[in-house]
Amino acid sequence: MEKRLPTIKEIAKALKISPSTVSRALHNHHSIGLRTKTQVQELAKALNYQPNQTAIFLSKAKLLPSALSFQILQNHFFLLQLVALKILQTLKNTMYFLASRMMILIAKKELLIQ
């Protein structure tokens, strides 16, 4: 049976710090102290921590909701539907904005006439 890789949450629990602190320490963020960075990086190395590539991909996907799994992305038809829905949602939002601006202009014109 294949041994599973450790997660950021498991490293955080072992060191009694938050997962976001572990993530920042692994990315050498300036806001994390040198001692904490060293502890996190040493434990990650000892546990053979590897970043989850699927999670990284989904966190960087701007168009797709983060709840989608990587397997869904392999279905091109479904991906095209998502793109079409995003375009329609953008058009809908634009139409609402334009309609509200028109209503404001009509209301202002009516006030000027009275």
VMD Tcl script that draws the C-alpha trace (Angstrom):
set ca {
  {0.00 0.00 0.00}
  {1.34 3.40 -0.99}
  {2.06 5.78 1.86}
  {0.25 9.09 1.41}
  {2.10 12.38 1.54}
  {1.70 14.77 4.48}
  {-0.44 17.90 4.14}
  {0.08 21.48 5.28}
  {-2.62 20.89 7.92}
  {-0.71 17.92 9.36}
  {2.53 19.92 9.53}
  {0.63 22.78 11.20}
  {-0.91 20.44 13.77}
  {2.48 18.89 14.60}
  {4.04 22.33 15.15}
  {0.91 23.83 16.79}
  {0.70 26.68 14.29}
  {-1.89 27.62 11.66}
  {-1.90 26.11 8.15}
  {-1.52 29.59 6.65}
  {1.68 30.09 8.68}
  {3.01 26.77 7.35}
  {2.17 27.81 3.79}
  {3.88 31.17 4.22}
  {6.94 29.54 5.81}
  {7.21 27.07 2.94}
  {7.06 29.97 0.48}
  {9.69 31.89 2.50}
  {7.31 34.80 3.19}
  {8.89 37.83 4.87}
  {6.25 38.01 7.61}
  {7.29 34.66 9.12}
  {10.17 34.57 11.60}
  {13.39 32.73 10.80}
  {12.93 30.20 13.62}
  {9.41 29.29 12.47}
  {10.51 29.05 8.83}
  {13.35 26.75 9.80}
  {11.11 24.50 11.93}
  {8.48 24.23 9.20}
  {10.97 23.61 6.40}
  {12.88 20.98 8.41}
  {9.70 19.09 9.33}
  {8.41 19.30 5.75}
  {11.69 17.88 4.49}
  {11.70 15.12 7.13}
  {8.14 14.13 6.22}
  {8.88 14.38 2.47}
  {6.19 17.04 2.01}
  {5.23 17.70 -1.63}
  {2.82 20.49 -2.67}
  {-0.55 19.25 -3.97}
  {-0.41 20.14 -7.69}
  {-4.18 19.87 -8.16}
  {-4.80 22.31 -5.33}
  {-2.25 24.73 -6.78}
  {-3.90 24.54 -10.21}
  {-7.39 25.13 -8.81}
  {-6.25 28.03 -6.64}
  {-4.89 29.79 -9.73}
  {-7.93 29.13 -11.95}
  {-9.79 32.45 -12.12}
  {-12.68 31.37 -14.34}
  {-13.65 28.14 -12.62}
  {-15.20 27.79 -9.16}
  {-12.68 26.38 -6.72}
  {-14.97 23.47 -5.83}
  {-14.47 21.80 -9.21}
  {-12.31 18.70 -9.22}
  {-9.47 18.12 -11.66}
  {-11.35 15.24 -13.31}
  {-14.15 17.58 -14.45}
  {-11.60 19.75 -16.25}
  {-10.76 16.82 -18.50}
  {-14.26 16.91 -19.99}
  {-13.94 19.59 -22.70}
  {-17.68 19.85 -23.31}
  {-18.30 20.63 -19.65}
  {-15.47 23.17 -19.66}
  {-17.01 24.91 -22.69}
  {-20.34 25.06 -20.86}
  {-18.65 26.70 -17.88}
  {-17.03 29.30 -20.12}
  {-20.36 30.02 -21.81}
  {-22.07 30.39 -18.42}
  {-19.39 32.81 -17.25}
  {-19.87 34.91 -20.40}
  {-23.64 34.92 -19.92}
  {-23.25 35.88 -16.26}
  {-21.01 38.80 -17.24}
  {-23.52 39.95 -19.87}
  {-26.35 39.68 -17.34}
  {-24.43 41.77 -14.81}
  {-23.66 44.36 -17.50}
  {-27.35 44.54 -18.50}
  {-28.42 45.03 -14.86}
  {-25.87 47.82 -14.51}
  {-27.03 49.55 -17.72}
  {-30.70 49.16 -16.78}
  {-30.11 50.69 -13.35}
  {-28.24 53.61 -14.95}
  {-31.15 54.13 -17.38}
  {-33.63 54.14 -14.48}
  {-31.57 56.77 -12.69}
  {-31.45 58.93 -15.81}
  {-35.22 58.58 -16.35}
  {-35.89 59.47 -12.71}
  {-33.65 62.54 -12.94}
  {-35.37 63.64 -16.15}
  {-38.80 63.25 -14.53}
  {-37.66 65.35 -11.56}
  {-36.40 68.08 -13.91}
  {-39.72 68.13 -15.81}
  {-41.75 68.50 -12.60}
}
mol new
graphics top color blue
foreach p $ca { graphics top sphere $p radius 0.5 }
foreach p [lrange $ca 0 end-1] q [lrange $ca 1 end] { graphics top cylinder $p $q radius 0.2 }
display resetview
